[in-house]
Amino acid sequence: MKVESAEILLRVDNLVKHFPIKRGIIIQKTIGAIHAVDGVSFNIHKGETLGLVGESGCGKSTTGRTILQLYRPTSGHVYYNDIDLSTIKGEELRKMRRKMQMIFQDPYASLNPRMTIGEIIGEPLVIHHLADKKGTQARVEDLLELVGLSGRFYNRFPHEFSGGQRQRIGVARALAVNPDLIICDEPISALDVSIQAQVVNLLEDLQKEFNLTYLFIAHDLSMVRHISDRVAVMYLGVIMELATRYDLYNDPLHPYTKALLSAVPIPDPVAEEKRHRTILKGDVPSPVNPPSGCRFRTRCPIAVEICAQLKPEFREVKPGHWVACHLV
Amino acid sequence: MAELLKVRGLETQFRTREGVVHAVNGVDFNLVEGETLGIVGESGCGKSVTVMSMLRLIPSPPGKVVAGEALYQGKDLLKMSDEEIRHIRGAQISMIFQDPMTSFNPVLTIGRQVAEPLEIHQGMNRHQAYDRATEMLELVGIPKAKDRLGDYPHQFSGGMRQRVMIAMSLVCNPSVLIADEPTTALDVTIQAQIVELAKDLRDKLGMAMIWITHDLGVIAGLADRMAVMYGGFIIETAPVKSLYGNPSHPYTLGLLNSLPRVDKDINRRLESIEGLPPILMETPHSCPFAPRCTYVKERCLVENPPLLEAGPDHYTACWVDLETRSYR
């Protein structure tokens, strides 16, 4: 698809986010840091869906939140249409936030139980002074219809809805301010299988209708294959591989991507029988004290000496196909 | 093959403030020696309640097994005295739970917890039991098992904790192992490790398994037979290849079509099942799936279908033949 030619909407440049680990009650001393995101660079093109996958704790959600400046980056930059979000603040930043919205993972925790659906979806309109009281109600009702709910739900409370319906409310809230970019942070992983497809189809329809750009954060590699144009694979705070969907799934180059893909079960007993699995040994190391050199080397089936000494450069090995591995 | 378990007409209800919830509505299944049965369904379909009822682990009140029998080697588990069933649970039929974090006692060492069933069921002394526990922990792949007997659950990672749980459940050589969503809380690479381990142990130790999951992928490579549950009923049961290759219930078909695949592109919309799963407050007089079904016919609305033969050893609770769209 429109990969290189398309206009760049968001540019992430060497983004780093460390969370300090503190000790002491009155006098706090920083004794270390969690290296949640450690030098991540990528672009998101206008109108595309970039999938960001990885196992829990790899820093994919932190990346999403740092892009929106919900966490301030430790270093590095996030450019939105050439405006550096990491340097602006206050009213200026708030204005930019109108362009970027987020859908959260847990539809039970991300809606205030004491607010009505109308108040929840209408709040962004009030904050950004986009509509008066009457206009807000009309807009909220439109939004509810748009996400497949009914305008009659205006005065209901979140507990009256199922998980899938709540996620639709979250989508409506994100759409309220007409954003360009939506960061979807595991929007379907808390939902049942039959409901997941409903929400994914909704996201795809809305993308077409409003020319939205998505950063789709998930750990479900099958769903990411379905929804993304390009996919980035993260491991311990670093992007290991970034390519078009076709290249990443049909010709994965990084040993981690290969292992990850081979670990995903296929809902087909005949295909499962024929498969050859690469089973990774051990667990993901702690991000407090990540391995030297390549972060993946402790679990890598093909690691050699240089992997422990030198951090592999994230380089473009084929047009649009980026890999961080010495052996590729 | 000798029949180990034979469950007939199992019905479990829960008394709630809103009324009586019919969680399991007459479930029948068999399990023969060495066989792996996969029970699939979405949250609230009654899959966990079915096996918990069988082992009498349903808290009562509010829950109650109101009908049916669960014969284990010819003896009804539901009619046994508490003393008798205690000799079976953990010794001959044992269970692994979803969340490896909350199903251990956090203040007892791993060695103590893995050895406990041996002391209780096999009358071993502490020394013998710890030796056997060490062997078992080695078998499930805990490195330096002997040194880790004195560690507490929080000192293990999620995947390792699930391994310890497997060791604990297998330490008495049970003939049936029930695994209730054992990999749901784990990352894909760790999930692949646990699934391989389970396959390996099943082949070595020859126990029968019931594997409960909502993930049609995980179970495809693992089960011999499948049972799909919906609204507290088994709505389709068949050998694994027959079920995936020739799904004969609209719900099973819908679930399979709603799944994206990691091994191929699906360049169409995902088929979603509209609507929500039911919460049954009374015995249904129509097919519980009818409101969401695209194959629905008149008879579906007046009579709940029993399991009908759809092929060799393949049964489906549907009045309609999905190919011809006429009554079967």
Interface residues (C-beta under 8 A of the other chain):
Chain A: E55 S56 S162 G164 D192 V193 S194 I195 Q196 A197 Q198 V200 N201 E204 H219 L221 S222 M223 R225 H226 R245 Y246 Y249 A259 L260 L261 S262 A263 V264 P265 I266 P267 D268 P269 V270 A271 E272 E273 R275 R277 I279 L280 D283 V284
Chain B: E42 S43 S157 G158 G159 M160 D187 V188 T189 I190 Q191 A192 Q193 V195 E196 H214 D215 L216 G217 V218 A220 G221 A223 V240 K241 Y244 G245 G254 L255 L256 S258 L259 P260 R261 V262 D263 D265 I266 R269 L270 E271 S272 I273 E274 L276 P277
